[in-house]
Amino acid sequence: MSQTDPRRAVPRTDTLLASPPLAAAAQRLGRPWVRAAVTAAQDRARRGEIAPDEVAEAALRALPARASSLSSVLNATGVVVHTNLGRAPLSDAAVDAVVDAAGYVDVELDLDTGLRGRRGAGVLAALGEAVPSAGGALVVNNGAAALLLATTTLAAGREVVVSRGELVEIGDGFRLPDLIASTGARLREVGTTNRTHLRDYTDAVGPETGCVLKVHPSNFRVDGFVSSVGVESLRDLRRPDGSHVPLVADIGSGLLAPDPALPDEPDASTVLRAGATIVTASGDKLLGGPQAGLILGDADVVERLRRHPLARALRVDKLTLAALEATVRGPATPVHDALHASADSLRARAERLAVALGREVVAVSGRVGGGGAPGVPLPGWAVEIPVAAVERLRRPAGRLPVVLARVDDGQGLVDVRCIPPSRDGDLRKALEAALGGDELPSQTP
Ligand SMILES: *Cc1c(COP(=O)(O)O)cnc(C)c1O
């Protein structure tokens, strides 16, 4: 190596780590992460890919903004509850509650008495107010956990009676029958795929029945010669000894009250009033909150579930309790706003963007997503972009936000529905950068 060999000029690790910007990054991200970025940048300089005096800058550029590898994403797909993007984005109220709860917090302490308090009392009260027909409430890890706890408590070693038309697979190969079988309960399937009648249930109910389960087939529709039995007809099923058979209704998406925009989507209040003993639901679908499983209904049955040893293994942490209470009590959620945005307001936003970028707008149909309301179209508007720009939006240079757009029929689409209007400026900057790249036509043919 000669005196002039640039490899000799590569700055030493200690010197780099002591420089103010990298020292600040180490405060934020931890030293190992920064050291790894420094080493990688030094290697690039030794290979001659960058100049020695660019090492510090290259290391800084390679570091993430936060000490988590999760990247925040602007959702331009038009799919509101997007499972691959973490389902529901939290409201500002829920985010603030999470930040407060992140430190020491009175989650199990009554500050008035100084004695131990009931964990999650605030969110349970909020759920009780939102669903007056629920005598009791319980929050667990997710919708699957809620169903697991309900069927284990009510039917382990006995039978769960369920219609063949409701034995659903939710996503990622997750099947309800497998979940129920894992609890030690036996599935007693009744009816056929397309039709189940009341007598199918009454014939099946016997001394071995632990509960009857109604599952909302949330992610598909069966049309044609179909019939199913409503909750109101199943509320009073009895075993031969006259004892009442509990009716568990898995409503899926977590609406607490009816939403006129989603007429086929069941809600907890209506289903409980119709006679379900308990309902189970997710917190991060249409409720628009954090991942959680809600159990609402008969106070005694909810208490039995709460006392089951499994409940401890399925319980949620303080961050979830905080976010969920703020979601239930607080202002309209981003999921609600995205679902109910008017086509006119979406068009106005898409047109402002399109004019600034020299592009065109197109009418599109958004989706509820999250395996919910499959038949419901959401009329909206998107800015059309070349497919190559869709790729660039997903992996932007520098500190621009990541944007997930979609490709439909060979056309790139930036649907504004699920972008908070306050982020339209960020979206425009990301689009300018993605469209400004070389070899992109200003209009697709
Ligand atoms: C989504 C869903 C579940 C599972 O809920 P998770 O919160 O994802 O565990 C169960 N049942 C139905 C009907 C659903 O739609």
The ligand as an SDF file (V2000), in Angstrom:
LIG
                    3D

 15 15  0  0  0  0  0  0  0  0999 V2000
  -60.3710  -11.7330   11.6990 C   0  0  0  0  0  0  0  0  0  0  0  0
  -61.2810  -12.7590   12.2520 C   0  0  0  0  0  0  0  0  0  0  0  0
  -60.8640  -13.5900   13.3060 C   0  0  0  0  0  0  0  0  0  0  0  0
  -59.4840  -13.5280   13.8870 C   0  0  0  0  0  0  0  0  0  0  0  0
  -59.2520  -12.3280   14.5480 O   0  0  0  0  0  0  0  0  0  0  0  0
  -57.7280  -11.8820   14.8230 P   0  0  0  0  0  0  0  0  0  0  0  0
  -57.8890  -10.6140   15.5880 O   0  0  0  0  0  0  0  0  0  0  0  0
  -57.0890  -11.7270   13.4950 O   0  0  0  0  0  0  0  0  0  0  0  0
  -57.1000  -12.9620   15.6280 O   0  0  0  0  0  0  0  0  0  0  0  0
  -61.7580  -14.5170   13.7760 C   0  0  0  0  0  0  0  0  0  0  0  0
  -62.9930  -14.6420   13.2490 N   0  0  0  0  0  0  0  0  0  0  0  0
  -63.4310  -13.8620   12.2480 C   0  0  0  0  0  0  0  0  0  0  0  0
  -64.8170  -14.0520   11.7190 C   0  0  0  0  0  0  0  0  0  0  0  0
  -62.5850  -12.8930   11.7070 C   0  0  0  0  0  0  0  0  0  0  0  0
  -63.0300  -12.1230   10.6950 O   0  0  0  0  0  0  0  0  0  0  0  0
  1  2  1  0
  2  3  1  0
  2 14  2  0
  3  4  1  0
  3 10  2  0
  4  5  1  0
  5  6  1  0
  6  7  2  0
  6  8  1  0
  6  9  1  0
 10 11  1  0
 11 12  2  0
 12 13  1  0
 12 14  1  0
 14 15  1  0
M  END
$$$$
